[in-house]
Amino acid sequence: MAQNIGLVWLKDDFRLKKNLALAHASKNHDHVVAFFLYKKRKFIDQEAQKWWVSKSLKEFKMKLNSYNINLEIIKTDSYKSFFENLFEKRNFCIYWNKTYEPKYLQFDKFLIKNLKNNRIKFNLFKGNILNEYEEIKKSDGTPFKVFTPFWRNAEKFYLEKIPAKEKKLSKCRKKISFFKKIISENEIQSEINWDKKFEKYWDPSEENANKELKSFIKDKIENYSEARNLPNISGTSKLSPFIKHGQIHVETIWEECIKIKKSSVGKFLAEIGWREFNHSLINYFPHMVKGNYSKKFDKFPWEKNSKYLNAWKKGLTGYPIVDAGMRELYASGWMHNRVRMIVGSFLVKHLLINWTEGESYFKNCLLDYNEANNISGWQWVAGSGADAAPYFRIFNPILQGEKFDKNGDYVKKWVPELKNVPKKFIHKPWELNDINILKIGSDYPEPIVIHEKARSKALNAFKSI
Ligand SMILES: Cc1cc2nc3c(=O)[nH]c(=O)nc-3n(C[C@H](O)[C@H](O)[C@H](O)COP(=O)(O)OP(=O)(O)OC[C@H]3O[C@@H](n4cnc5c(N)ncnc54)[C@H](O)[C@@H]3O)c2cc1C
């Protein structure tokens, strides 16, 4: 066994199970130090995630302690300058798992080149994905642009791969320190500028991710196909923030799910498939990170309207299902998928506001913010993405509410000023006409746009491109 040091760069992989970088480093070295680079700029527009990351660092640090591995947090303005300083030291081998965002994969190339030039040993591993995105292509070698054939191929490819025997983390001989200027996770915590308490809703850790998966499989997966569309019940796994921060590997989810024979397992795994598809899209078509996948949308006549945008962000549009979703997001750092589609459609179609505005607000508020899923999700809603919902299909927020939140329980939970509104009016409270129950305009806003008018305006705007 080599005596030198194994350094493990942790990014979004706060787990012991299926963490190849950690497992290999602990096998190959007597001493292992894990490090996390806290780049303040990265979190400026990912405010909610700072909370999850600081919690995860604290929890994971303790866990690694019992393996004699130190987790050191280093504050830096630039990954590049951090590594350039590191190249000057020699007595280590570096390990990391891939993060499937174009900027990270690009950075890997820089790192590999410089590590080689400096004769520093390194090992790079598969990250939190089923297949490497380059592995799944059409027979002519081009990338898939449509989900169904993509997933058919990806699923088959994954099943045919010989399952690698899991390499487990080993206990290291002695805990050592490596970096000089380290900070504590409390310093990150002290910078959190979020007035709501996520603690009420979440407890980030690998154990909890596995617990959530088990209880989802035991109690919910059977009804997933129907229940996944109903925001008033807990019909989905709510694993997304755990997946995002790597507390659970998607391979683990896959392995646990295929053990059971229930018809809706396939539907659930297809959602993991959408995540794989989105990662493939943004890496094959990185232009979509900055703008429209479909260039024709570059000419779309978006409107700038800060009054509408603020009403949308605050959950004060006058459409109860939209407002409930936006308030759920702000309070809990998460929003139900059906409601993400409804609020997204409302922003880009009823308010004619560019999807990039919604994307960046979600980025700031979502605990599960993930570049591939958020960008693809927004472009799916806007109609500018690959295999997207056509722009002319415009969700009616009243009918969506009546269909997916029949009794209005979801609305009443997040918009308490509507709690006494009868079921018949819960998704159109302006028709109630009973000031003893609700004063529209003072207790709750009037709709900021009229659905029918907004719909035809949106269709005309679409015709113009
Ligand atoms: C406008 C918009 C923005 C979105 N932004 C994000 C984001 O930043 N991060 C994110 O993880 N998801 C995003 N999604 C996808 C989806 O809404 C969430 O993944 C899902 O709501 C998470 O809840 P869950 O874990 O209970 O999902 P479940 O239904 O239990 O699904 C299990 C897992 O499959 C994946 N998944 C589920 N639905 C989708 C989907 N439609 N697309 C891709 N992957 C999916 C997620 O990893 C999820 O955790 C977005 C969707 C839309 C419409």
The ligand as an SDF file (V2000), in Angstrom:
LIG
                    3D

 53 58  0  0  0  0  0  0  0  0999 V2000
  -39.7820   23.9710  -14.5430 C   0  0  0  0  0  0  0  0  0  0  0  0
  -39.1750   22.7400  -13.9090 C   0  0  0  0  0  0  0  0  0  0  0  0
  -37.9790   22.8470  -13.2050 C   0  0  0  0  0  0  0  0  0  0  0  0
  -37.4100   21.7110  -12.6110 C   0  0  0  0  0  0  0  0  0  0  0  0
  -36.2040   21.8530  -11.9290 N   0  0  0  0  0  0  0  0  0  0  0  0
  -35.6330   20.7530  -11.3730 C   0  0  0  0  0  0  0  0  0  0  0  0
  -34.4000   20.8570  -10.6760 C   0  0  0  0  0  0  0  0  0  0  0  0
  -33.7620   21.9160  -10.5920 O   0  0  0  0  0  0  0  0  0  0  0  0
  -33.9040   19.7350  -10.0980 N   0  0  0  0  0  0  0  0  0  0  0  0
  -34.5340   18.5150  -10.1900 C   0  0  0  0  0  0  0  0  0  0  0  0
  -34.0230   17.5200   -9.6650 O   0  0  0  0  0  0  0  0  0  0  0  0
  -35.6830   18.3960  -10.8800 N   0  0  0  0  0  0  0  0  0  0  0  0
  -36.2690   19.4630  -11.4500 C   0  0  0  0  0  0  0  0  0  0  0  0
  -37.4500   19.3210  -12.1220 N   0  0  0  0  0  0  0  0  0  0  0  0
  -38.0280   17.9700  -12.3040 C   0  0  0  0  0  0  0  0  0  0  0  0
  -39.0120   17.5020  -11.2270 C   0  0  0  0  0  0  0  0  0  0  0  0
  -39.9630   18.4760  -10.9710 O   0  0  0  0  0  0  0  0  0  0  0  0
  -38.3330   17.1140   -9.9100 C   0  0  0  0  0  0  0  0  0  0  0  0
  -37.2430   16.2670  -10.1500 O   0  0  0  0  0  0  0  0  0  0  0  0
  -39.3220   16.3800   -8.9780 C   0  0  0  0  0  0  0  0  0  0  0  0
  -40.4230   17.1960   -8.7190 O   0  0  0  0  0  0  0  0  0  0  0  0
  -38.6260   15.9910   -7.7080 C   0  0  0  0  0  0  0  0  0  0  0  0
  -39.5230   15.4200   -6.8020 O   0  0  0  0  0  0  0  0  0  0  0  0
  -39.4010   13.8940   -6.3720 P   0  0  0  0  0  0  0  0  0  0  0  0
  -38.0050   13.6000   -5.9400 O   0  0  0  0  0  0  0  0  0  0  0  0
  -40.4790   13.6180   -5.4140 O   0  0  0  0  0  0  0  0  0  0  0  0
  -39.6720   13.1550   -7.7480 O   0  0  0  0  0  0  0  0  0  0  0  0
  -40.1250   11.6600   -8.0700 P   0  0  0  0  0  0  0  0  0  0  0  0
  -41.3490   11.7480   -8.8650 O   0  0  0  0  0  0  0  0  0  0  0  0
  -40.1270   10.8300   -6.8640 O   0  0  0  0  0  0  0  0  0  0  0  0
  -38.9720   11.1710   -9.0630 O   0  0  0  0  0  0  0  0  0  0  0  0
  -37.7370   10.5620   -8.6260 C   0  0  0  0  0  0  0  0  0  0  0  0
  -36.5650   11.2960   -9.2000 C   0  0  0  0  0  0  0  0  0  0  0  0
  -36.6010   11.2780  -10.6230 O   0  0  0  0  0  0  0  0  0  0  0  0
  -36.1080   12.5190  -11.1440 C   0  0  0  0  0  0  0  0  0  0  0  0
  -37.2100   13.2240  -11.8150 N   0  0  0  0  0  0  0  0  0  0  0  0
  -38.5260   13.1950  -11.5140 C   0  0  0  0  0  0  0  0  0  0  0  0
  -39.2220   13.9460  -12.3880 N   0  0  0  0  0  0  0  0  0  0  0  0
  -38.3260   14.4410  -13.2500 C   0  0  0  0  0  0  0  0  0  0  0  0
  -38.4210   15.2960  -14.3870 C   0  0  0  0  0  0  0  0  0  0  0  0
  -39.5910   15.7610  -14.8340 N   0  0  0  0  0  0  0  0  0  0  0  0
  -37.2890   15.6360  -15.0400 N   0  0  0  0  0  0  0  0  0  0  0  0
  -36.1020   15.1560  -14.6370 C   0  0  0  0  0  0  0  0  0  0  0  0
  -35.9340   14.3590  -13.5680 N   0  0  0  0  0  0  0  0  0  0  0  0
  -37.0350   14.0030  -12.8910 C   0  0  0  0  0  0  0  0  0  0  0  0
  -35.6540   13.3310   -9.9380 C   0  0  0  0  0  0  0  0  0  0  0  0
  -34.2750   13.0800   -9.7190 O   0  0  0  0  0  0  0  0  0  0  0  0
  -36.5200   12.7610   -8.8240 C   0  0  0  0  0  0  0  0  0  0  0  0
  -35.9690   12.9510   -7.5470 O   0  0  0  0  0  0  0  0  0  0  0  0
  -38.0470   20.4510  -12.7340 C   0  0  0  0  0  0  0  0  0  0  0  0
  -39.2540   20.3590  -13.4300 C   0  0  0  0  0  0  0  0  0  0  0  0
  -39.8170   21.4790  -14.0140 C   0  0  0  0  0  0  0  0  0  0  0  0
  -41.1010   21.3510  -14.7560 C   0  0  0  0  0  0  0  0  0  0  0  0
  1  2  1  0
  2  3  1  0
  2 52  2  0
  3  4  2  0
  4  5  1  0
  4 50  1  0
  5  6  2  0
  6  7  1  0
  6 13  1  0
  7  8  2  0
  7  9  1  0
  9 10  1  0
 10 11  2  0
 10 12  1  0
 12 13  2  0
 13 14  1  0
 14 15  1  0
 14 50  1  0
 15 16  1  0
 16 17  1  0
 16 18  1  0
 18 19  1  0
 18 20  1  0
 20 21  1  0
 20 22  1  0
 22 23  1  0
 23 24  1  0
 24 25  2  0
 24 26  1  0
 24 27  1  0
 27 28  1  0
 28 29  2  0
 28 30  1  0
 28 31  1  0
 31 32  1  0
 32 33  1  0
 33 34  1  0
 33 48  1  0
 34 35  1  0
 35 36  1  0
 35 46  1  0
 36 37  1  0
 36 45  1  0
 37 38  2  0
 38 39  1  0
 39 40  1  0
 39 45  2  0
 40 41  1  0
 40 42  2  0
 42 43  1  0
 43 44  2  0
 44 45  1  0
 46 47  1  0
 46 48  1  0
 48 49  1  0
 50 51  2  0
 51 52  1  0
 52 53  1  0
M  END
$$$$
